[in-house]
Amino acid sequence: MSRSLDSRLSVAQVSLVRTGIGVGMLTHPKTVPQLLGVDSAAAARMSWATQMLGVREVSLGLGTYVALRRGDARTARLWLLAGLLADGVDALVLSAAVARGKVSRPAGIAGVGLAGGAVYAQVEALQSAPADA
């Protein structure tokens, strides 16, 4: 497989995983808060906020994927940068929530790790993607 095809697959994988996570947040909005240690009643009350975040994830994922499919590397890179920024802020906000005791420490640390992993994946995709892919 050529480097160009490898990098396109990497960007496509990042975008499709993000889209899948967003769809999960839209269809099962109580899951993410519960994974963070929020009780069932509070998770139900905040399901609308989780769905809003799900829309963000779907938008960022599909925006990247569509730009990539159209061969618009510049726009795909901009979508990846937007996702990187969103995930970086998520990691910071979740870290603050853990520090304030708003989410359980183990789940919060895992969430920060996932957000950090997403940042890393996007940095890798950005670095490996050719300017014209």
C-alpha positions in Angstrom: 0.0 0.0 0.0 1.3 3.4 -0.9 2.0 6.1 1.8 -0.7 8.3 0.3 -3.3 5.5 0.5 -2.1 4.6 4.1 -2.5 8.2 5.2 -6.0 8.5 3.6 -7.0 5.3 5.4 -5.7 6.7 8.7 -7.7 10.0 8.2 -10.8 8.0 7.2 -10.5 5.7 10.2 -10.3 8.7 12.6 -13.3 10.3 11.0 -15.4 7.1 11.0 -14.6 6.3 14.6 -15.6 9.8 15.6 -18.8 9.5 13.6 -19.6 6.2 15.3 -19.0 7.6 18.7 -21.3 10.5 17.9 -24.1 8.2 16.7 -23.7 6.2 20.0 -24.1 9.4 22.0 -27.2 10.4 20.0 -28.9 7.0 20.3 -27.7 6.1 23.9 -27.3 9.5 25.6 -27.2 8.2 29.1 -24.2 5.9 28.5 -21.4 8.4 28.5 -22.4 10.2 31.7 -22.9 6.8 33.4 -19.4 5.7 32.3 -18.1 8.9 34.0 -19.7 7.9 37.2 -22.8 10.0 37.0 -25.9 8.4 38.6 -28.8 7.2 36.4 -31.1 10.1 37.3 -28.6 12.8 36.5 -27.5 11.0 33.3 -31.2 11.0 32.2 -31.5 14.7 33.0 -28.4 15.6 31.0 -29.1 13.3 28.0 -29.9 16.3 25.9 -26.4 17.7 26.5 -24.9 14.4 25.6 -26.9 14.4 22.3 -25.6 17.9 21.5 -22.0 16.5 21.9 -23.0 13.6 19.7 -24.1 16.0 17.0 -20.7 17.6 17.3 -18.9 14.3 16.9 -21.0 13.3 13.9 -20.4 16.6 12.3 -16.6 16.6 12.8 -16.4 13.0 11.7 -18.5 13.3 8.6 -17.0 16.7 7.6 -13.6 15.1 7.6 -14.7 12.0 5.8 -16.7 13.9 3.1 -13.8 16.3 2.4 -11.4 13.3 2.2 -13.7 11.5 -0.3 -13.9 14.6 -2.4 -10.1 14.7 -2.5 -10.1 18.1 -0.7 -7.1 17.5 1.6 -7.0 21.1 2.8 -10.5 21.0 4.1 -10.0 17.5 5.5 -7.0 18.8 7.5 -9.1 21.7 8.8 -11.8 19.3 10.0 -9.1 17.2 11.7 -7.7 20.3 13.4 -11.2 21.2 14.6 -11.6 17.7 16.0 -8.1 18.0 17.6 -9.1 21.2 19.3 -12.4 19.8 20.5 -10.8 16.7 22.0 -8.0 18.8 23.6 -10.6 21.0 25.3 -12.6 17.9 26.3 -9.5 16.5 28.0 -8.9 19.8 29.9 -12.6 20.1 30.9 -12.7 16.5 32.1 -9.5 16.9 34.0 -11.0 19.9 35.8 -14.2 17.9 36.5 -12.1 15.1 38.1 -10.2 17.7 40.2 -13.5 19.1 41.5 -15.0 15.7 42.2 -17.7 16.1 39.6 -16.9 12.7 37.9 -15.4 9.6 39.4 -11.6 9.7 39.4 -11.0 6.3 37.6 -13.6 7.0 34.9 -12.5 10.6 34.5 -8.9 9.6 34.1 -9.9 7.0 31.5 -11.9 9.7 29.7 -8.9 12.0 29.7 -6.9 9.2 28.3 -9.4 8.6 25.5 -9.5 12.3 24.6 -5.7 12.4 24.7 -5.6 9.3 22.5 -8.0 11.0 20.0 -5.7 14.0 20.0 -2.7 11.8 19.3 -4.6 9.9 16.5 -5.5 13.2 14.8 -1.9 14.6 15.1 -0.6 11.3 13.5 -3.2 11.6 10.8 -2.3 15.2 10.1 1.4 14.4 10.0 1.0 11.5 7.7 -1.5 13.0 5.3 0.0 14.4 2.2 -1.0 17.9 1.3 -2.9 16.6 -1.8 -4.6 13.6 -0.2 
